[in-house]
Amino acid sequence: MQIIADLQLHSRYSRAVSPNMTLPEISRWSKLKGIQLVATGDWTHPLWFRSIKDSLKETSSGIFTLKDRPGETNFLLSTEISSIYSQGGQVRRVHNLIFSPSIETCEKIIKELNTRGCKLMADGRPIVGISSVDLLKLVLEIDERVLFIPAHAWTPWFAVFGSKSGFDSLSECFGDEARHIYAIETGLSSDPIMNWQIKELKNRSIVSFSDAHSGPKLGREATVFVSNESNKTHETHFTYNDITGAIKQDREGKLKIGFTIEFFPEEGKYHWSGHRVCSIRYNAREIKEKGSICPVCGRPLTVGVENRVLDLSEKLLGPEDLLLMKNKVGLTFVYDKEKTRRPFVSMIPLLEILLELNDHSLTKAQKEYERLTLEAAEFDILLKKTYEEIERLGGEKLKQAVEIVRERKVFVDPGYDGVFGKVKIFKEDEENKNEKTTQQKLF
């Protein structure tokens, strides 16, 4: 069994989200992508929660599907809450994911949040004045099966390890309750290698999800669950407890995390440090040499994820600490050398690849995307099909592009201070020499 899961997204009731993010649209895009399990998102919002109850039916414990499209896509009750509060003499802004095992548990959590004066109608991702540790206690007192995961853990402004408003450790944030934090979500600007360097994360799962605000962004990061060796099965049936058990690393469970699908972290919009308004961008070395004050305006730079990870790392990992292994279709998996952690693959979404192949014409790229996904799901093309099959589907150029991505030979101009990095697959030969060097430094 293999389940590609994207368990962080937002509905049309969240800020800056496409009005098309309805349950049927989320299900349709999940099918196009090849995602078997997707978050409902935003179940604390009254109108969205009503849609969830009206449109979904439970097919196994804690797993739902659309009533009028049974079997198209599985849903899990997941939401994101923004906690803004003071702790330790500082203002903290932390986003956390909450997985619920049932509609009834959601209703109890919603009732308690309303009792505490939280304005749930204002946004699908509500802002509450409850600390992360108190929010964790609240949900676990209601139902101990709830899973609580810090979201996009390194984002400077709204994350548990964020440089602007986070903490230096999970223990600092959650105290003794940190024992209930079984995983952290990487966010787009970090990858597992960066998280493997943090002592507190040594025995915790690393998961990745898209945080999608529109259908096309679904699956840009994902977590893949597979059958546990001790409990192999060919069944396609699974439950909420199977998913959360895998994240908790239950060795007797039905599932385990097989691998994660990641952005190249340089493409994330907070990978390097900088100041967008002043067009100042520093890599980790430059921050150490020049400091974190903008030389143009004199204000503090937004310290990026790369620097933040370096500051909190127990040990820095280099290429000699990693193991790169290809599978039978040439997809490169990255392991730690001892293979004690779950591996990952780095991927570029198919629509981004098609944009480059079509001279950045969105109309042409979308038309080709629609044609290709009538033949095969996006993840089948990116991760599973042979190069010969890809060439038959999309031509020689698409085959070459997927091969470059699978072999991790892309170049990314890193993002900073809210500006996404720019990924490039094909380059002129003369430029390639310089950019390969840059890529190796980034890796």
C-alpha positions as CSV (number, residue, x, y, z in Angstrom):
1,M,0.0,0.0,0.0
2,Q,1.2,3.5,-0.8
3,I,-0.7,6.6,0.3
4,I,0.4,10.1,-0.9
5,A,-1.0,12.5,1.6
6,D,-1.2,16.3,1.7
7,L,-2.6,17.2,5.2
8,Q,-2.2,21.0,5.3
9,L,-4.3,23.3,3.1
10,H,-6.8,26.1,3.3
11,S,-10.4,26.6,2.3
12,R,-12.0,29.5,0.5
13,Y,-12.7,30.9,4.0
14,S,-9.1,31.7,4.7
15,R,-7.3,34.9,3.8
16,A,-5.5,35.0,0.4
17,V,-7.1,31.7,-0.7
18,S,-8.7,31.0,-4.1
19,P,-12.5,31.2,-3.9
20,N,-12.5,27.9,-5.8
21,M,-11.1,26.0,-2.8
22,T,-14.3,24.0,-2.2
23,L,-14.4,20.4,-1.2
24,P,-15.3,19.1,-4.7
25,E,-12.5,21.2,-6.2
26,I,-10.0,19.9,-3.6
27,S,-11.1,16.4,-4.4
28,R,-10.8,17.0,-8.2
29,W,-7.3,18.4,-8.0
30,S,-6.2,15.6,-5.6
31,K,-7.3,13.1,-8.2
32,L,-5.3,15.0,-11.0
33,K,-2.3,15.0,-8.7
34,G,-2.5,11.4,-7.6
35,I,-3.0,12.3,-3.9
36,Q,-4.9,9.6,-2.0
37,L,-5.4,11.4,1.2
38,V,-6.0,15.2,1.7
39,A,-6.8,17.6,4.5
40,T,-10.2,19.1,4.8
41,G,-8.5,22.2,6.2
42,D,-10.1,25.0,8.3
43,W,-12.7,22.9,10.2
44,T,-12.8,25.5,13.0
45,H,-14.6,27.9,10.6
46,P,-18.4,27.6,11.1
47,L,-19.4,27.8,7.4
48,W,-16.7,25.4,6.2
49,F,-17.4,23.0,9.0
50,R,-21.1,22.9,7.9
51,S,-19.8,22.1,4.4
52,I,-17.7,19.3,5.8
53,K,-20.7,17.8,7.6
54,D,-23.1,18.2,4.7
55,S,-20.7,17.0,1.9
56,L,-18.6,14.3,3.4
57,K,-19.3,10.8,4.7
58,E,-17.1,8.6,6.9
59,T,-15.9,5.6,5.1
60,S,-13.5,4.2,7.8
61,S,-12.7,5.5,11.3
62,G,-11.7,9.2,10.9
63,I,-11.4,9.0,7.1
64,F,-14.0,10.7,4.8
65,T,-15.0,11.0,1.2
66,L,-17.4,13.1,-0.8
67,K,-21.0,11.7,-0.6
68,D,-21.6,12.3,-4.3
69,R,-18.1,11.1,-5.4
70,P,-17.4,8.1,-3.3
71,G,-13.9,6.8,-3.5
72,E,-12.5,9.8,-5.5
73,T,-10.4,11.2,-2.7
74,N,-10.0,10.5,1.0
75,F,-10.2,13.4,3.5
76,L,-8.8,13.7,7.0
77,L,-10.0,16.4,9.5
78,S,-7.0,18.7,9.7
79,T,-6.9,22.4,10.5
80,E,-4.3,25.1,11.2
81,I,-4.5,27.6,14.1
82,S,-2.5,30.8,14.5
83,S,-1.5,31.5,18.2
84,I,-0.3,35.0,18.9
85,Y,0.7,35.5,22.6
86,S,3.5,36.7,24.9
87,Q,5.8,34.2,26.6
88,G,9.2,34.7,28.1
89,G,8.9,38.5,27.6
90,Q,8.5,38.2,23.8
91,V,5.6,38.2,21.4
92,R,5.3,34.7,19.9
93,R,3.5,33.9,16.6
94,V,3.2,30.2,16.0
95,H,1.0,28.2,13.6
96,N,0.1,24.7,14.6
97,L,-1.8,21.8,12.8
98,I,-4.5,19.9,14.6
99,F,-5.6,16.5,13.3
100,S,-9.0,15.3,14.6
101,P,-10.2,11.7,14.7
102,S,-13.9,12.6,14.4
103,I,-16.6,15.2,13.7
104,E,-17.6,15.0,17.4
105,T,-14.1,15.8,18.6
106,C,-14.0,18.8,16.2
107,E,-17.3,20.0,17.7
108,K,-15.9,19.8,21.2
109,I,-12.8,21.7,20.3
110,I,-14.8,24.4,18.5
111,K,-17.1,24.8,21.5
112,E,-14.1,25.2,23.8
113,L,-12.5,27.8,21.6
114,N,-15.8,29.7,21.4
115,T,-16.0,29.6,25.2
116,R,-12.6,31.2,25.3
117,G,-13.7,34.1,23.1
118,C,-11.9,33.0,19.9
119,K,-13.3,34.6,16.7
120,L,-13.6,31.5,14.5
121,M,-15.8,33.2,11.9
122,A,-13.1,35.8,11.0
123,D,-10.8,33.4,9.2
124,G,-10.4,29.7,8.2
125,R,-7.1,29.8,10.0
126,P,-8.2,31.6,13.1
127,I,-5.9,33.8,15.3
128,V,-6.2,33.0,18.9
129,G,-4.6,34.4,22.0
130,I,-3.9,31.0,23.4
131,S,-0.3,29.9,23.8
132,S,0.9,26.8,21.8
133,V,1.3,24.8,25.0
134,D,-2.1,25.7,26.3
135,L,-3.7,24.9,22.9
136,L,-2.0,21.6,23.0
137,K,-3.3,20.8,26.5
138,L,-6.8,22.0,25.5
139,V,-7.1,19.6,22.5
140,L,-5.6,16.6,24.3
141,E,-7.9,17.0,27.3
142,I,-10.8,16.8,24.9
143,D,-9.5,13.8,23.0
144,E,-6.1,12.2,23.5
145,R,-6.2,10.9,19.9
146,V,-5.7,14.4,18.5
147,L,-2.4,14.9,16.8
148,F,-0.7,18.3,17.2
149,I,2.1,19.3,14.7
150,P,3.9,22.6,14.5
151,A,3.3,23.9,11.0
152,H,6.0,25.1,8.5
153,A,8.3,25.0,11.5
154,W,11.0,27.4,10.3
155,T,9.1,30.2,8.7
156,P,10.5,33.5,10.2
157,W,7.2,35.1,11.1
158,F,4.8,32.4,12.1
159,A,6.5,29.2,13.3
160,V,7.8,27.4,16.3
161,F,11.5,27.9,15.3
162,G,10.9,31.1,13.4
163,S,13.6,33.8,13.6
164,K,11.2,36.6,14.2
165,S,8.7,35.2,16.7
166,G,9.5,31.6,17.5
167,F,11.5,29.7,20.1
168,D,14.9,28.1,20.2
169,S,13.6,24.7,21.1
170,L,10.4,22.7,21.4
171,S,11.0,22.4,25.1
172,E,11.1,26.2,25.4
173,C,7.7,26.4,23.6
174,F,5.9,23.4,25.1
175,G,7.7,22.6,28.3
176,D,6.9,19.1,29.6
177,E,4.1,18.8,27.0
178,A,6.8,18.6,24.3
179,R,6.5,14.8,24.7
180,H,3.2,15.1,22.8
181,I,4.9,16.6,19.8
182,Y,5.6,13.6,17.6
183,A,6.5,15.5,14.4
184,I,7.2,18.8,12.8
185,E,6.3,20.0,9.3
186,T,9.2,21.2,7.2
187,G,7.7,24.1,5.3
188,L,8.8,25.0,1.8
189,S,12.1,26.7,2.8
190,S,13.6,23.7,4.6
191,D,14.1,20.1,3.7
192,P,14.8,17.0,5.9
193,I,18.6,17.4,5.8
194,M,18.3,20.7,7.6
195,N,15.9,19.2,10.2
196,W,18.1,16.2,10.8
197,Q,20.7,18.6,12.2
198,I,18.5,19.5,15.2
199,K,19.0,17.5,18.3
200,E,15.4,17.7,19.5
201,L,14.2,16.3,16.1
202,K,16.4,13.2,16.3
203,N,13.5,10.9,17.3
204,R,10.6,12.8,15.8
205,S,9.0,12.4,12.4
206,I,9.6,14.9,9.7
207,V,6.5,15.5,7.6
208,S,5.8,17.7,4.6
209,F,2.6,19.2,3.2
210,S,1.7,21.8,0.7
211,D,-0.1,24.5,2.7
212,A,-2.0,25.0,-0.6
213,H,-4.1,28.1,-1.1
214,S,-5.4,26.9,-4.5
215,G,-5.9,23.6,-6.3
216,P,-2.8,23.7,-8.5
217,K,-0.6,24.1,-5.4
218,L,-1.8,20.9,-3.8
219,G,0.9,18.3,-3.4
220,R,3.9,20.6,-3.9
221,E,5.0,18.9,-0.8
222,A,3.6,15.7,0.6
223,T,4.2,12.7,2.9
224,V,4.0,9.2,1.5
225,F,2.8,6.4,3.8
226,V,3.5,2.7,3.1
227,S,2.8,-0.6,4.6
228,N,4.8,-1.4,7.7
229,E,7.2,-4.4,7.3
230,S,5.8,-6.0,10.4
231,N,2.3,-5.6,9.2
232,K,2.4,-5.9,5.4
233,T,-1.0,-5.8,3.7
234,H,-2.4,-5.4,0.2
235,E,-5.6,-3.7,1.6
236,T,-6.4,-0.2,0.5
237,H,-8.5,0.4,3.6
238,F,-6.9,2.6,6.3
239,T,-8.0,4.7,9.3
240,Y,-7.1,7.9,11.1
241,N,-5.3,5.8,13.7
242,D,-3.2,4.2,11.0
243,I,-2.0,7.6,9.7
244,T,-1.3,9.1,13.1
245,G,0.3,5.8,14.3
246,A,2.7,6.1,11.4
247,I,3.6,9.6,12.3
248,K,4.1,8.5,16.0
249,Q,6.4,5.8,14.7
250,D,4.3,3.0,16.1
251,R,6.3,-0.1,15.1
252,E,3.3,-2.4,15.4
253,G,1.1,-0.1,13.3
254,K,-0.3,-0.9,9.9
255,L,1.6,2.0,8.1
256,K,4.8,3.9,8.4
257,I,6.2,7.0,6.6
258,G,7.9,5.8,3.5
259,F,9.4,9.1,2.4
260,T,8.5,12.8,1.9
261,I,8.2,14.8,-1.3
262,E,9.9,18.1,-0.9
263,F,10.5,21.4,-2.7
264,F,14.1,22.2,-3.4
265,P,14.3,24.4,-0.2
266,E,16.1,27.2,-2.0
267,E,12.8,27.7,-3.9
268,G,11.0,28.6,-0.7
269,K,10.4,32.2,-0.1
270,Y,12.3,32.4,3.2
271,H,15.4,30.3,2.5
272,W,18.0,33.0,2.5
273,S,18.0,36.2,4.6
274,G,17.2,39.6,3.3
275,H,15.1,42.7,2.9
276,R,12.7,42.6,0.0
277,V,11.9,46.3,-0.1
278,C,15.6,47.2,-0.4
279,S,16.5,44.3,-2.7
280,I,19.1,43.0,-0.2
281,R,19.7,39.2,-0.1
282,Y,22.3,37.4,2.0
283,N,23.3,33.8,2.1
284,A,24.4,32.2,5.4
285,R,28.1,33.2,5.1
286,E,27.2,36.8,4.2
287,I,25.0,37.1,7.3
288,K,27.8,35.9,9.5
289,E,30.2,38.4,7.9
290,K,28.0,41.4,7.4
291,G,25.4,41.0,10.2
292,S,21.6,41.1,10.1
293,I,21.0,44.9,9.7
294,C,20.0,46.1,6.2
295,P,22.7,48.3,4.8
296,V,20.2,50.3,2.8
297,C,17.5,51.3,5.4
298,G,19.2,50.3,8.7
299,R,16.3,48.0,9.8
300,P,16.8,44.3,10.8
301,L,16.8,41.8,7.9
302,T,14.4,38.9,7.9
303,V,16.8,36.1,8.9
304,G,16.1,33.2,6.7
305,V,15.6,29.5,7.4
306,E,19.1,28.5,6.3
307,N,20.7,30.8,9.0
308,R,18.1,29.8,11.6
309,V,18.9,26.1,11.1
310,L,22.6,26.8,11.3
311,D,22.1,28.7,14.6
312,L,20.2,25.8,16.2
313,S,22.0,22.9,14.7
314,E,23.8,20.3,16.9
315,K,25.8,19.1,13.9
316,L,26.1,20.3,10.4
317,L,25.6,17.7,7.7
318,G,27.7,17.7,4.5
319,P,27.6,15.5,1.4
320,E,29.8,12.9,3.2
321,D,27.0,12.4,5.8
322,L,24.4,11.6,3.1
323,L,23.5,8.7,0.9
324,L,21.9,9.2,-2.5
325,M,20.2,6.2,-4.0
326,K,18.3,5.9,-7.3
327,N,15.4,3.5,-7.7
328,K,14.5,1.6,-10.9
329,V,13.0,4.7,-12.7
330,G,16.0,6.9,-11.8
331,L,14.3,8.8,-8.9
332,T,17.0,9.9,-6.3
333,F,16.2,9.3,-2.7
334,V,18.3,11.1,-0.1
335,Y,19.1,9.2,3.1
336,D,21.2,10.0,6.1
337,K,24.3,7.8,5.9
338,E,23.2,5.5,8.7
339,K,19.7,5.3,7.2
340,T,18.1,5.9,10.6
341,R,15.7,8.6,9.2
342,R,13.0,8.3,6.5
343,P,14.4,9.4,3.1
344,F,13.0,12.1,0.8
345,V,12.9,13.1,-2.8
346,S,13.0,16.7,-4.1
347,M,10.6,17.6,-6.8
348,I,9.3,20.4,-9.0
349,P,5.5,20.5,-9.7
350,L,4.6,19.4,-13.2
351,L,3.0,22.7,-14.1
352,E,6.2,24.6,-13.3
353,I,8.2,22.2,-15.5
354,L,5.7,22.7,-18.3
355,L,5.9,26.5,-17.9
356,E,9.7,26.3,-18.6
357,L,9.1,24.0,-21.6
358,N,6.5,26.4,-23.0
359,D,8.4,29.7,-22.8
360,H,6.5,30.6,-19.6
361,S,3.2,30.7,-21.4
362,L,0.7,29.8,-18.7
363,T,-2.0,29.1,-21.3
364,K,0.1,26.6,-23.2
365,A,1.4,25.0,-20.0
366,Q,-2.1,24.6,-18.5
367,K,-3.4,23.1,-21.8
368,E,-0.5,20.6,-21.8
369,Y,-1.1,19.8,-18.1
370,E,-4.7,19.0,-18.8
371,R,-3.8,16.8,-21.7
372,L,-1.1,14.9,-19.7
373,T,-3.3,14.4,-16.6
374,L,-6.0,12.8,-18.7
375,E,-3.5,10.1,-19.4
376,A,-1.7,9.8,-16.0
377,A,-1.8,11.5,-12.6
378,E,0.9,14.1,-12.0
379,F,2.7,12.1,-9.3
380,D,2.8,9.0,-11.6
381,I,4.6,11.2,-14.2
382,L,7.0,12.8,-11.8
383,L,7.8,9.8,-9.6
384,K,6.8,6.5,-11.1
385,K,6.8,6.3,-14.9
386,T,9.9,5.2,-16.9
387,Y,11.6,7.7,-19.1
388,E,10.3,5.8,-22.2
389,E,6.7,6.1,-20.9
390,I,7.2,9.9,-20.2
391,E,8.6,10.4,-23.7
392,R,5.5,8.7,-25.2
393,L,3.2,10.9,-23.1
394,G,4.9,14.2,-23.4
395,G,7.8,14.1,-25.8
396,E,11.6,14.2,-25.6
397,K,11.9,17.5,-23.8
398,L,9.6,16.5,-21.0
399,K,11.5,13.3,-20.5
400,Q,14.8,15.3,-20.3
401,A,13.3,17.7,-17.8
402,V,11.9,15.0,-15.5
403,E,15.3,13.2,-15.7
404,I,17.1,16.4,-14.6
405,V,14.7,16.9,-11.7
406,R,14.9,13.2,-10.6
407,E,18.7,13.4,-10.6
408,R,18.7,16.7,-8.5
409,K,20.6,18.6,-11.2
410,V,18.4,21.7,-11.2
411,F,19.5,25.2,-10.4
412,V,17.5,27.4,-8.0
413,D,18.1,31.1,-7.4
414,P,17.2,31.2,-3.7
415,G,14.2,33.0,-2.2
416,Y,14.3,35.5,0.6
417,D,12.0,37.7,2.7
418,G,8.7,36.6,1.1
419,V,10.1,36.2,-2.5
420,F,10.0,32.7,-3.9
421,G,13.2,31.4,-5.4
422,K,13.4,30.8,-9.2
423,V,14.0,27.3,-10.4
424,K,15.7,26.5,-13.7
425,I,15.9,23.1,-15.3
426,F,17.5,23.9,-18.7
427,K,20.4,26.4,-19.1
428,E,22.8,27.3,-21.9
429,D,26.0,25.3,-21.8
430,E,28.2,28.2,-21.0
431,E,26.1,29.3,-18.1
432,N,25.8,25.8,-16.8
433,K,29.4,25.6,-15.7
434,N,29.0,28.4,-13.2
435,E,25.6,27.3,-12.0
436,K,26.6,23.8,-11.3
437,T,29.1,25.2,-8.9
438,T,26.4,27.3,-7.2
439,Q,24.2,24.3,-6.9
440,Q,26.8,22.2,-5.2
441,K,27.4,25.0,-2.7
442,L,23.6,25.1,-2.0
443,F,23.4,21.4,-1.5
